[in-house]
Amino acid sequence: MYGCQQVLLHPDSELEAILEFICKTANSLTNCGIYFARQMYFKAKTIVGKFDLESEYKTNKHFKALHSQAAQQVLRSVSESFESFKKLKSAFNRGEIADKPRPAKYRKSGGFALVSYPKQALKLINNQIRIPLGK
């Protein structure tokens, strides 16, 4: 069972800038992953696998700016959305659903995306959580 805890922050301007950078970078990485997945779907008629996006974008500047496990989770969510699209498309072809599914669309440029960190990446130092960044 997985748990999630929401914590409301009241950050100073420096922390707010860092959090905005992380979320905007995740948004850009999501768009990169969607671009590659859409190209593979429309040109090669294949759906990207769980680890295909990670191997494709491990040298990308947005991937490197995030913590590696957080960046991998962002790309896996893109892969999961295309796997879901594949299953919905086959259900549509069998007549089980009425509306035709569409592949994932791009996110708005400059927007924020959700970033998930595993518990092992976060450290508690002096009652403050240390959020790791990439290289």
N, CA, C and O atoms as a GROMACS GRO file, in nm:
protein
  540
    1MET      N    1   0.083  -0.117   0.000
    1MET     CA    2   0.000   0.000   0.000
    1MET      C    3   0.088   0.124   0.000
    1MET      O    4   0.186   0.132   0.074
    2TYR      N    5   0.053   0.220  -0.083
    2TYR     CA    6   0.130   0.343  -0.093
    2TYR      C    7   0.057   0.454  -0.019
    2TYR      O    8  -0.066   0.458  -0.017
    3GLY      N    9   0.132   0.543   0.039
    3GLY     CA   10   0.073   0.655   0.109
    3GLY      C   11   0.128   0.786   0.054
    3GLY      O   12   0.236   0.790  -0.005
    4CYS      N   13   0.052   0.890   0.072
    4CYS     CA   14   0.093   1.021   0.026
    4CYS      C   15   0.053   1.122   0.132
    4CYS      O   16  -0.056   1.113   0.189
    5GLN      N   17   0.140   1.215   0.158
    5GLN     CA   18   0.110   1.316   0.257
    5GLN      C   19   0.127   1.452   0.194
    5GLN      O   20   0.232   1.482   0.137
    6GLN      N   21   0.025   1.535   0.203
    6GLN     CA   22   0.030   1.670   0.149
    6GLN      C   23   0.075   1.764   0.259
    6GLN      O   24   0.022   1.764   0.370
    7VAL      N   25   0.174   1.846   0.226
    7VAL     CA   26   0.225   1.943   0.321
    7VAL      C   27   0.218   2.080   0.255
    7VAL      O   28   0.276   2.101   0.149
    8LEU      N   29   0.147   2.172   0.317
    8LEU     CA   30   0.138   2.308   0.264
    8LEU      C   31   0.261   2.386   0.307
    8LEU      O   32   0.297   2.387   0.424
    9LEU      N   33   0.325   2.451   0.211
    9LEU     CA   34   0.448   2.524   0.237
    9LEU      C   35   0.423   2.674   0.234
    9LEU      O   36   0.332   2.723   0.167
   10HIS      N   37   0.504   2.743   0.306
   10HIS     CA   38   0.507   2.888   0.300
   10HIS      C   39   0.654   2.927   0.275
   10HIS      O   40   0.723   2.974   0.365
   11PRO      N   41   0.700   2.906   0.150
   11PRO     CA   42   0.843   2.922   0.123
   11PRO      C   43   0.885   3.068   0.108
   11PRO      O   44   0.805   3.155   0.073
   12ASP      N   45   1.013   3.091   0.136
   12ASP     CA   46   1.069   3.221   0.106
   12ASP      C   47   1.096   3.227  -0.045
   12ASP      O   48   1.075   3.128  -0.114
   13SER      N   49   1.142   3.338  -0.095
   13SER     CA   50   1.156   3.356  -0.240
   13SER      C   51   1.260   3.261  -0.300
   13SER      O   52   1.245   3.217  -0.414
   14GLU      N   53   1.366   3.229  -0.224
   14GLU     CA   54   1.470   3.139  -0.275
   14GLU      C   55   1.417   2.997  -0.291
   14GLU      O   56   1.439   2.933  -0.395
   15LEU      N   57   1.348   2.947  -0.190
   15LEU     CA   58   1.292   2.812  -0.198
   15LEU      C   59   1.183   2.804  -0.305
   15LEU      O   60   1.172   2.704  -0.375
   16GLU      N   61   1.104   2.909  -0.316
   16GLU     CA   62   0.999   2.912  -0.417
   16GLU      C   63   1.059   2.905  -0.558
   16GLU      O   64   1.005   2.836  -0.645
   17ALA      N   65   1.169   2.974  -0.580
   17ALA     CA   66   1.236   2.971  -0.710
   17ALA      C   67   1.289   2.831  -0.742
   17ALA      O   68   1.281   2.785  -0.856
   18ILE      N   69   1.342   2.763  -0.642
   18ILE     CA   70   1.395   2.628  -0.662
   18ILE      C   71   1.282   2.531  -0.693
   18ILE      O   72   1.294   2.448  -0.784
   19LEU      N   73   1.171   2.540  -0.618
   19LEU     CA   74   1.058   2.451  -0.642
   19LEU      C   75   0.996   2.476  -0.780
   19LEU      O   76   0.955   2.382  -0.848
   20GLU      N   77   0.988   2.603  -0.820
   20GLU     CA   78   0.936   2.634  -0.954
   20GLU      C   79   1.028   2.578  -1.061
   20GLU      O   80   0.980   2.526  -1.162
   21PHE      N   81   1.159   2.587  -1.040
   21PHE     CA   82   1.254   2.532  -1.136
   21PHE      C   83   1.235   2.381  -1.151
   21PHE      O   84   1.234   2.329  -1.262
   22ILE      N   85   1.220   2.312  -1.039
   22ILE     CA   86   1.203   2.167  -1.042
   22ILE      C   87   1.076   2.130  -1.119
   22ILE      O   88   1.078   2.041  -1.204
   23CYS      N   89   0.967   2.197  -1.090
   23CYS     CA   90   0.839   2.164  -1.154
   23CYS      C   91   0.837   2.202  -1.302
   23CYS      O   92   0.779   2.130  -1.383
   24LYS      N   93   0.899   2.314  -1.338
   24LYS     CA   94   0.906   2.353  -1.479
   24LYS      C   95   0.996   2.258  -1.557
   24LYS      O   96   0.968   2.226  -1.672
   25THR      N   97   1.104   2.214  -1.495
   25THR     CA   98   1.193   2.118  -1.560
   25THR      C   99   1.122   1.986  -1.581
   25THR      O  100   1.138   1.922  -1.685
   26ALA      N  101   1.045   1.943  -1.483
   26ALA     CA  102   0.967   1.820  -1.497
   26ALA      C  103   0.864   1.834  -1.608
   26ALA      O  104   0.839   1.738  -1.682
   27ASN      N  105   0.804   1.952  -1.622
   27ASN     CA  106   0.708   1.977  -1.729
   27ASN      C  107   0.778   1.966  -1.866
   27ASN      O  108   0.723   1.906  -1.958
   28SER      N  109   0.897   2.023  -1.878
   28SER     CA  110   0.971   2.016  -2.003
   28SER      C  111   1.012   1.872  -2.035
   28SER      O  112   1.005   1.830  -2.150
   29LEU      N  113   1.053   1.798  -1.934
   29LEU     CA  114   1.090   1.658  -1.954
   29LEU      C  115   0.969   1.575  -1.995
   29LEU      O  116   0.980   1.485  -2.078
   30THR      N  117   0.854   1.606  -1.938
   30THR     CA  118   0.730   1.537  -1.977
   30THR      C  119   0.701   1.562  -2.124
   30THR      O  120   0.666   1.469  -2.196
   31ASN      N  121   0.714   1.687  -2.169
   31ASN     CA  122   0.690   1.719  -2.310
   31ASN      C  123   0.791   1.649  -2.401
   31ASN      O  124   0.755   1.605  -2.510
   32CYS      N  125   0.916   1.637  -2.357
   32CYS     CA  126   1.015   1.564  -2.437
   32CYS      C  127   0.974   1.418  -2.450
   32CYS      O  128   0.981   1.361  -2.559
   33GLY      N  129   0.932   1.357  -2.340
   33GLY     CA  130   0.889   1.218  -2.343
   33GLY      C  131   0.767   1.198  -2.429
   33GLY      O  132   0.759   1.100  -2.504
   34ILE      N  133   0.671   1.290  -2.420
   34ILE     CA  134   0.550   1.280  -2.503
   34ILE      C  135   0.586   1.294  -2.650
   34ILE      O  136   0.531   1.223  -2.734
   35TYR      N  137   0.679   1.384  -2.683
   35TYR     CA  138   0.722   1.400  -2.822
   35TYR      C  139   0.777   1.269  -2.877
   35TYR      O  140   0.736   1.224  -2.984
   36PHE      N  141   0.869   1.209  -2.804
   36PHE     CA  142   0.930   1.084  -2.850
   36PHE      C  143   0.826   0.972  -2.862
   36PHE      O  144   0.825   0.897  -2.960
   37ALA      N  145   0.740   0.962  -2.763
   37ALA     CA  146   0.638   0.857  -2.764
   37ALA      C  147   0.539   0.877  -2.879
   37ALA      O  148   0.499   0.779  -2.943
   38ARG      N  149   0.501   1.000  -2.907
   38ARG     CA  150   0.410   1.027  -3.018
   38ARG      C  151   0.477   0.996  -3.151
   38ARG      O  152   0.414   0.941  -3.242
   39GLN      N  153   0.605   1.031  -3.165
   39GLN     CA  154   0.677   1.002  -3.289
   39GLN      C  155   0.686   0.851  -3.312
   39GLN      O  156   0.668   0.804  -3.423
   40MET      N  157   0.714   0.778  -3.206
   40MET     CA  158   0.722   0.632  -3.218
   40MET      C  159   0.586   0.574  -3.255
   40MET      O  160   0.578   0.479  -3.333
   41TYR      N  161   0.480   0.631  -3.200
   41TYR     CA  162   0.346   0.579  -3.228
   41TYR      C  163   0.303   0.611  -3.372
   41TYR      O  164   0.256   0.523  -3.443
   42PHE      N  165   0.320   0.737  -3.415
   42PHE     CA  166   0.271   0.776  -3.546
   42PHE      C  167   0.360   0.728  -3.661
   42PHE      O  168   0.310   0.699  -3.769
   43LYS      N  169   0.491   0.720  -3.639
   43LYS     CA  170   0.582   0.681  -3.748
   43LYS      C  171   0.613   0.533  -3.750
   43LYS      O  172   0.615   0.471  -3.856
   44ALA      N  173   0.638   0.474  -3.633
   44ALA     CA  174   0.677   0.332  -3.628
   44ALA      C  175   0.562   0.242  -3.583
   44ALA      O  176   0.576   0.120  -3.583
   45LYS      N  177   0.450   0.302  -3.544
   45LYS     CA  178   0.333   0.227  -3.496
   45LYS      C  179   0.365   0.138  -3.377
   45LYS      O  180   0.311   0.028  -3.365
   46THR      N  181   0.453   0.185  -3.289
   46THR     CA  182   0.486   0.111  -3.167
   46THR      C  183   0.463   0.201  -3.046
   46THR      O  184   0.467   0.324  -3.056
   47ILE      N  185   0.439   0.138  -2.934
   47ILE     CA  186   0.423   0.210  -2.808
   47ILE      C  187   0.554   0.198  -2.730
   47ILE      O  188   0.610   0.088  -2.720
   48VAL      N  189   0.602   0.309  -2.676
   48VAL     CA  190   0.729   0.306  -2.603
   48VAL      C  191   0.716   0.221  -2.478
   48VAL      O  192   0.611   0.218  -2.414
   49GLY      N  193   0.824   0.152  -2.445
   49GLY     CA  194   0.827   0.069  -2.325
   49GLY      C  195   0.860   0.150  -2.202
   49GLY      O  196   0.888   0.270  -2.208
   50LYS      N  197   0.858   0.083  -2.090
   50LYS     CA  198   0.879   0.147  -1.960
   50LYS      C  199   1.017   0.211  -1.948
   50LYS      O  200   1.031   0.317  -1.888
   51PHE      N  201   1.117   0.147  -2.006
   51PHE     CA  202   1.254   0.196  -1.990
   51PHE      C  203   1.310   0.260  -2.117
   51PHE      O  204   1.423   0.308  -2.117
   52ASP      N  205   1.232   0.261  -2.225
   52ASP     CA  206   1.279   0.320  -2.351
   52ASP      C  207   1.303   0.470  -2.339
   52ASP      O  208   1.404   0.521  -2.388
   53LEU      N  209   1.212   0.538  -2.273
   53LEU     CA  210   1.227   0.682  -2.259
   53LEU      C  211   1.347   0.719  -2.172
   53LEU      O  212   1.417   0.816  -2.199
   54GLU      N  213   1.371   0.640  -2.068
   54GLU     CA  214   1.486   0.668  -1.980
   54GLU      C  215   1.617   0.654  -2.056
   54GLU      O  216   1.706   0.738  -2.042
   55SER      N  217   1.630   0.549  -2.136
   55SER     CA  218   1.754   0.530  -2.211
   55SER      C  219   1.769   0.636  -2.320
   55SER      O  220   1.881   0.673  -2.355
   56GLU      N  221   1.658   0.684  -2.374
   56GLU     CA  222   1.663   0.786  -2.479
   56GLU      C  223   1.702   0.923  -2.423
   56GLU      O  224   1.775   0.998  -2.488
   57TYR      N  225   1.654   0.956  -2.304
   57TYR     CA  226   1.671   1.091  -2.250
   57TYR      C  227   1.769   1.103  -2.135
   57TYR      O  228   1.770   1.205  -2.067
   58LYS      N  229   1.852   1.001  -2.110
   58LYS     CA  230   1.944   1.011  -1.996
   58LYS      C  231   2.050   1.119  -2.015
   58LYS      O  232   2.112   1.160  -1.917
   59THR      N  233   2.073   1.165  -2.138
   59THR     CA  234   2.169   1.273  -2.162
   59THR      C  235   2.099   1.408  -2.182
   59THR      O  236   2.167   1.508  -2.208
   60ASN      N  237   1.968   1.413  -2.171
   60ASN     CA  238   1.890   1.536  -2.190
   60ASN      C  239   1.917   1.631  -2.073
   60ASN      O  240   1.934   1.588  -1.959
   61LYS      N  241   1.919   1.761  -2.102
   61LYS     CA  242   1.948   1.860  -1.997
   61LYS      C  243   1.839   1.864  -1.890
   61LYS      O  244   1.867   1.890  -1.773
   62HIS      N  245   1.714   1.838  -1.929
   62HIS     CA  246   1.606   1.838  -1.830
   62HIS      C  247   1.616   1.715  -1.740
   62HIS      O  248   1.588   1.723  -1.620
   63PHE      N  249   1.655   1.603  -1.797
   63PHE     CA  250   1.674   1.481  -1.718
   63PHE      C  251   1.786   1.501  -1.617
   63PHE      O  252   1.774   1.461  -1.501
   64LYS      N  253   1.895   1.561  -1.662
   64LYS     CA  254   2.011   1.581  -1.574
   64LYS      C  255   1.984   1.685  -1.465
   64LYS      O  256   2.046   1.679  -1.358
   65ALA      N  257   1.894   1.778  -1.490
   65ALA     CA  258   1.867   1.883  -1.392
   65ALA      C  259   1.788   1.829  -1.273
   65ALA      O  260   1.795   1.884  -1.163
   66LEU      N  261   1.712   1.722  -1.295
   66LEU     CA  262   1.634   1.661  -1.187
   66LEU      C  263   1.713   1.548  -1.122
   66LEU      O  264   1.808   1.495  -1.180
   67HIS      N  265   1.673   1.513  -1.002
   67HIS     CA  266   1.728   1.394  -0.937
   67HIS      C  267   1.693   1.274  -1.024
   67HIS      O  268   1.581   1.267  -1.077
   68SER      N  269   1.784   1.180  -1.041
   68SER     CA  270   1.766   1.073  -1.138
   68SER      C  271   1.638   0.993  -1.116
   68SER      O  272   1.568   0.961  -1.212
   69GLN      N  273   1.607   0.960  -0.991
   69GLN     CA  274   1.487   0.881  -0.965
   69GLN      C  275   1.360   0.961  -0.992
   69GLN      O  276   1.259   0.905  -1.036
   70ALA      N  277   1.364   1.090  -0.966
   70ALA     CA  278   1.247   1.175  -0.995
   70ALA      C  279   1.228   1.188  -1.146
   70ALA      O  280   1.115   1.184  -1.195
   71ALA      N  281   1.337   1.204  -1.219
   71ALA     CA  282   1.329   1.215  -1.366
   71ALA      C  283   1.278   1.084  -1.426
   71ALA      O  284   1.199   1.086  -1.521
   72GLN      N  285   1.324   0.972  -1.374
   72GLN     CA  286   1.277   0.843  -1.422
   72GLN      C  287   1.128   0.827  -1.398
   72GLN      O  288   1.056   0.774  -1.483
   73GLN      N  289   1.080   0.874  -1.284
   73GLN     CA  290   0.937   0.863  -1.254
   73GLN      C  291   0.854   0.950  -1.347
   73GLN      O  292   0.744   0.912  -1.386
   74VAL      N  293   0.906   1.068  -1.383
   74VAL     CA  294   0.836   1.155  -1.477
   74VAL      C  295   0.821   1.085  -1.612
   74VAL      O  296   0.713   1.086  -1.671
   75LEU      N  297   0.928   1.024  -1.660
   75LEU     CA  298   0.923   0.956  -1.791
   75LEU      C  299   0.839   0.828  -1.784
   75LEU      O  300   0.775   0.792  -1.883
   76ARG      N  301   0.839   0.761  -1.671
   76ARG     CA  302   0.757   0.640  -1.658
   76ARG      C  303   0.609   0.675  -1.661
   76ARG      O  304   0.527   0.597  -1.710
   77SER      N  305   0.573   0.792  -1.609
   77SER     CA  306   0.432   0.832  -1.613
   77SER      C  307   0.388   0.857  -1.758
   77SER      O  308   0.274   0.829  -1.794
   78VAL      N  309   0.479   0.909  -1.840
   78VAL     CA  310   0.448   0.926  -1.983
   78VAL      C  311   0.429   0.789  -2.048
   78VAL      O  312   0.335   0.769  -2.125
   79SER      N  313   0.517   0.697  -2.018
   79SER     CA  314   0.507   0.562  -2.073
   79SER      C  315   0.377   0.495  -2.029
   79SER      O  316   0.312   0.427  -2.108
   80GLU      N  317   0.341   0.515  -1.904
   80GLU     CA  318   0.216   0.456  -1.853
   80GLU      C  319   0.094   0.514  -1.923
   80GLU      O  320  -0.004   0.442  -1.946
   81SER      N  321   0.099   0.642  -1.956
   81SER     CA  322  -0.016   0.701  -2.026
   81SER      C  323  -0.030   0.644  -2.166
   81SER      O  324  -0.142   0.627  -2.215
   82PHE      N  325   0.081   0.614  -2.232
   82PHE     CA  326   0.073   0.554  -2.365
   82PHE      C  327   0.033   0.407  -2.358
   82PHE      O  328  -0.034   0.358  -2.449
   83GLU      N  329   0.072   0.337  -2.253
   83GLU     CA  330   0.025   0.199  -2.234
   83GLU      C  331  -0.126   0.198  -2.212
   83GLU      O  332  -0.197   0.112  -2.263
   84SER      N  333  -0.175   0.295  -2.135
   84SER     CA  334  -0.318   0.307  -2.112
   84SER      C  335  -0.391   0.338  -2.242
   84SER      O  336  -0.498   0.283  -2.268
   85PHE      N  337  -0.332   0.426  -2.323
   85PHE     CA  338  -0.390   0.457  -2.454
   85PHE      C  339  -0.400   0.332  -2.540
   85PHE      O  340  -0.500   0.311  -2.609
   86LYS      N  341  -0.296   0.250  -2.537
   86LYS     CA  342  -0.296   0.127  -2.616
   86LYS      C  343  -0.410   0.034  -2.574
   86LYS      O  344  -0.480  -0.023  -2.658
   87LYS      N  345  -0.428   0.018  -2.443
   87LYS     CA  346  -0.536  -0.069  -2.393
   87LYS      C  347  -0.674  -0.012  -2.424
   87LYS      O  348  -0.766  -0.086  -2.458
   88LEU      N  349  -0.688   0.121  -2.412
   88LEU     CA  350  -0.815   0.183  -2.444
   88LEU      C  351  -0.846   0.172  -2.593
   88LEU      O  352  -0.962   0.154  -2.632
   89LYS      N  353  -0.743   0.182  -2.675
   89LYS     CA  354  -0.764   0.170  -2.819
   89LYS      C  355  -0.812   0.030  -2.856
   89LYS      O  356  -0.901   0.014  -2.940
   90SER      N  357  -0.752  -0.072  -2.794
   90SER     CA  358  -0.795  -0.208  -2.824
   90SER      C  359  -0.937  -0.232  -2.771
   90SER      O  360  -1.014  -0.306  -2.834
   91ALA      N  361  -0.974  -0.172  -2.658
   91ALA     CA  362  -1.110  -0.184  -2.607
   91ALA      C  363  -1.209  -0.113  -2.699
   91ALA      O  364  -1.320  -0.160  -2.719
   92PHE      N  365  -1.167   0.001  -2.756
   92PHE     CA  366  -1.252   0.072  -2.852
   92PHE      C  367  -1.274  -0.012  -2.978
   92PHE      O  368  -1.384  -0.018  -3.031
   93ASN      N  369  -1.167  -0.075  -3.025
   93ASN     CA  370  -1.177  -0.158  -3.146
   93ASN      C  371  -1.268  -0.279  -3.123
   93ASN      O  372  -1.332  -0.326  -3.217
   94ARG      N  373  -1.274  -0.329  -3.000
   94ARG     CA  374  -1.364  -0.441  -2.968
   94ARG      C  375  -1.506  -0.393  -2.942
   94ARG      O  376  -1.598  -0.475  -2.931
   95GLY      N  377  -1.527  -0.262  -2.933
   95GLY     CA  378  -1.660  -0.207  -2.911
   95GLY      C  379  -1.699  -0.198  -2.766
   95GLY      O  380  -1.818  -0.182  -2.736
   96GLU      N  381  -1.603  -0.207  -2.674
   96GLU     CA  382  -1.634  -0.203  -2.531
   96GLU      C  383  -1.653  -0.062  -2.479
   96GLU      O  384  -1.720  -0.041  -2.378
   97ILE      N  385  -1.593   0.036  -2.546
   97ILE     CA  386  -1.611   0.176  -2.506
   97ILE      C  387  -1.659   0.256  -2.627
   97ILE      O  388  -1.632   0.219  -2.741
   98ALA      N  389  -1.729   0.366  -2.601
   98ALA     CA  390  -1.791   0.442  -2.709
   98ALA      C  391  -1.700   0.550  -2.767
   98ALA      O  392  -1.697   0.570  -2.888
   99ASP      N  393  -1.625   0.619  -2.682
   99ASP     CA  394  -1.542   0.730  -2.728
   99ASP      C  395  -1.406   0.682  -2.773
   99ASP      O  396  -1.343   0.599  -2.707
  100LYS      N  397  -1.360   0.735  -2.887
  100LYS     CA  398  -1.229   0.696  -2.939
  100LYS      C  399  -1.118   0.762  -2.856
  100LYS      O  400  -1.119   0.884  -2.839
  101PRO      N  401  -1.025   0.684  -2.804
  101PRO     CA  402  -0.916   0.742  -2.724
  101PRO      C  403  -0.813   0.814  -2.813
  101PRO      O  404  -0.800   0.784  -2.932
  102ARG      N  405  -0.743   0.907  -2.753
  102ARG     CA  406  -0.639   0.982  -2.824
  102ARG      C  407  -0.509   0.973  -2.744
  102ARG      O  408  -0.512   0.964  -2.622
  103PRO      N  409  -0.396   0.976  -2.814
  103PRO     CA  410  -0.269   0.974  -2.740
  103PRO      C  411  -0.251   1.103  -2.659
  103PRO      O  412  -0.318   1.203  -2.684
  104ALA      N  413  -0.163   1.097  -2.563
  104ALA     CA  414  -0.140   1.211  -2.473
  104ALA      C  415  -0.100   1.336  -2.552
  104ALA      O  416  -0.025   1.328  -2.649
  105LYS      N  417  -0.152   1.449  -2.508
  105LYS     CA  418  -0.118   1.577  -2.571
  105LYS      C  419  -0.006   1.642  -2.491
  105LYS      O  420   0.021   1.606  -2.377
  106TYR      N  421   0.058   1.740  -2.555
  106TYR     CA  422   0.166   1.812  -2.490
  106TYR      C  423   0.112   1.901  -2.378
  106TYR      O  424  -0.002   1.948  -2.384
  107ARG      N  425   0.195   1.922  -2.277
  107ARG     CA  426   0.160   2.013  -2.169
  107ARG      C  427   0.196   2.155  -2.212
  107ARG      O  428   0.278   2.174  -2.301
  108LYS      N  429   0.134   2.254  -2.147
  108LYS     CA  430   0.162   2.394  -2.181
  108LYS      C  431   0.306   2.427  -2.146
  108LYS      O  432   0.356   2.390  -2.039
  109SER      N  433   0.373   2.497  -2.235
  109SER     CA  434   0.511   2.537  -2.212
  109SER      C  435   0.518   2.633  -2.094
  109SER      O  436   0.438   2.726  -2.083
  110GLY      N  437   0.615   2.611  -2.007
  110GLY     CA  438   0.631   2.696  -1.889
  110GLY      C  439   0.542   2.660  -1.773
  110GLY      O  440   0.544   2.727  -1.670
  111GLY      N  441   0.463   2.553  -1.787
  111GLY     CA  442   0.375   2.510  -1.680
  111GLY      C  443   0.449   2.427  -1.576
  111GLY      O  444   0.570   2.406  -1.586
  112PHE      N  445   0.374   2.381  -1.478
  112PHE     CA  446   0.432   2.300  -1.372
  112PHE      C  447   0.383   2.156  -1.385
  112PHE      O  448   0.268   2.132  -1.422
  113ALA      N  449   0.471   2.061  -1.355
  113ALA     CA  450   0.435   1.920  -1.355
  113ALA      C  451   0.465   1.862  -1.218
  113ALA      O  452   0.550   1.912  -1.145
  114LEU      N  453   0.395   1.758  -1.185
  114LEU     CA  454   0.412   1.690  -1.058
  114LEU      C  455   0.544   1.614  -1.058
  114LEU      O  456   0.578   1.546  -1.155
  115VAL      N  457   0.618   1.625  -0.949
  115VAL     CA  458   0.745   1.554  -0.935
  115VAL      C  459   0.734   1.464  -0.812
  115VAL      O  460   0.698   1.510  -0.704
  116SER      N  461   0.765   1.336  -0.829
  116SER     CA  462   0.760   1.240  -0.718
  116SER      C  463   0.901   1.200  -0.681
  116SER      O  464   0.981   1.161  -0.766
  117TYR      N  465   0.930   1.209  -0.553
  117TYR     CA  466   1.058   1.164  -0.501
  117TYR      C  467   1.037   1.040  -0.416
  117TYR      O  468   0.941   1.034  -0.338
  118PRO      N  469   1.125   0.941  -0.430
  118PRO     CA  470   1.114   0.826  -0.339
  118PRO      C  471   1.163   0.866  -0.200
  118PRO      O  472   1.238   0.963  -0.184
  119LYS      N  473   1.119   0.792  -0.102
  119LYS     CA  474   1.152   0.824   0.037
  119LYS      C  475   1.303   0.826   0.060
  119LYS      O  476   1.353   0.908   0.137
  120GLN      N  477   1.375   0.736  -0.006
  120GLN     CA  478   1.520   0.727   0.017
  120GLN      C  479   1.595   0.849  -0.036
  120GLN      O  480   1.709   0.873   0.005
  121ALA      N  481   1.534   0.926  -0.126
  121ALA     CA  482   1.602   1.043  -0.182
  121ALA      C  483   1.591   1.165  -0.090
  121ALA      O  484   1.676   1.254  -0.096
  122LEU      N  485   1.488   1.169  -0.008
  122LEU     CA  486   1.466   1.284   0.080
  122LEU      C  487   1.536   1.262   0.214
  122LEU      O  488   1.534   1.152   0.270
  123LYS      N  489   1.598   1.368   0.264
  123LYS     CA  490   1.667   1.359   0.393
  123LYS      C  491   1.615   1.468   0.485
  123LYS      O  492   1.588   1.580   0.442
  124LEU      N  493   1.600   1.432   0.612
  124LEU     CA  494   1.555   1.527   0.713
  124LEU      C  495   1.677   1.579   0.788
  124LEU      O  496   1.746   1.504   0.856
  125ILE      N  497   1.704   1.709   0.773
  125ILE     CA  498   1.818   1.772   0.836
  125ILE      C  499   1.769   1.895   0.912
  125ILE      O  500   1.714   1.988   0.852
  126ASN      N  501   1.788   1.897   1.043
  126ASN     CA  502   1.746   2.009   1.128
  126ASN      C  503   1.598   2.043   1.110
  126ASN      O  504   1.562   2.160   1.096
  127ASN      N  505   1.513   1.940   1.111
  127ASN     CA  506   1.368   1.957   1.094
  127ASN      C  507   1.330   2.017   0.959
  127ASN      O  508   1.222   2.075   0.945
  128GLN      N  509   1.415   2.004   0.861
  128GLN     CA  510   1.386   2.051   0.726
  128GLN      C  511   1.414   1.937   0.629
  128GLN      O  512   1.507   1.858   0.648
  129ILE      N  513   1.333   1.929   0.523
  129ILE     CA  514   1.352   1.824   0.423
  129ILE      C  515   1.448   1.874   0.317
  129ILE      O  516   1.432   1.983   0.262
  130ARG      N  517   1.548   1.794   0.288
  130ARG     CA  518   1.646   1.827   0.183
  130ARG      C  519   1.598   1.761   0.054
  130ARG      O  520   1.588   1.638   0.047
  131ILE      N  521   1.570   1.841  -0.046
  131ILE     CA  522   1.525   1.791  -0.177
  131ILE      C  523   1.647   1.789  -0.269
  131ILE      O  524   1.707   1.894  -0.293
  132PRO      N  525   1.684   1.673  -0.319
  132PRO     CA  526   1.804   1.667  -0.405
  132PRO      C  527   1.775   1.719  -0.546
  132PRO      O  528   1.664   1.706  -0.597
  133LEU      N  529   1.876   1.777  -0.606
  133LEU     CA  530   1.870   1.821  -0.745
  133LEU      C  531   1.962   1.732  -0.827
  133LEU      O  532   2.037   1.651  -0.771
  134GLY      N  533   1.958   1.747  -0.956
  134GLY     CA  534   2.045   1.671  -1.045
  134GLY      C  535   2.181   1.737  -1.056
  134GLY      O  536   2.214   1.830  -0.982
  135LYS      N  537   2.258   1.688  -1.151
  135LYS     CA  538   2.392   1.743  -1.170
  135LYS      C  539   2.386   1.851  -1.274
  135LYS      O  540   2.488   1.911  -1.306
   0.00000   0.00000   0.00000
